[in-house]
Amino acid sequence: MSSLIETFLGHQISGCIDPNGTCSHASDGNKPFHMCEIEANELNRFDPERFHALITYGAVVEPVSIEDLDKVGEKVSLLGGVLASYGNGKNEFLYKYAMAKRMNKPLLVSKQDPHHSVHVECTKKFKNNITEFP
């Protein structure tokens, strides 16, 4: 089943992909992976090897749409506490939740992600399906 991948899990999966583009965890059940363009650009900027491993593995970079921007605008007031405690106060990280809703794809997250509780809270507000990995 096609899924939208969260950056932390994408980073974990990319570390398991060999030079031939094969994942040692055989994560094919959730392929093709989609990544929000903002997070894909960030991963490419700071860790191009892992970004290219994900692309080789079949990840698809999805552009942010006007609909995603509108949805984030609707939900941002509900997430004031999350925004205050997460990162630099920008709301760019919220686009992946709006995108997952628009694309009707589950968001894949890692339970080891230091921001796991943020993902859970945001998926509740955006009414996303979430698939958690250990």
Phi, psi and omega in degrees: 000131179296142186217159173259125187261138177277150189303314183299314178292322177301320178295318178296313181296318183298332177288347180258002182267127181277172182301340178275358180085021179255136180267130181292343178266358181051056183280027186293340182298337182250012179276155357282144176280142173243145178232139175296134185302326181294315179287326177297317178296322178294316178297318179297323181291315187265339179211071185300330180296316179291322177300311182294328176297317179295319179296317178298324180287346176118007179296142180244127178276124182255130178286150175285134181257167175301322178300320178296317179299317178297317182295319177297318178301322178293321188268343188301325180291332178285345186247027182306316180295321179294314181296324181291328184262352186247124170061219189260016178085354177280158182251015181300329181293345181283343184301325182297329179289317177295320180295316179299321178294313181298318183277352182055050180235145176290151176265124179269126179226157178261136175291344179275351180299128179299343180253026181305316181296328176295316179298316180299313180298315181293321179295329176294316182291322181272354181059046177273155164277144182230138174241122184255140177243146179298000000 
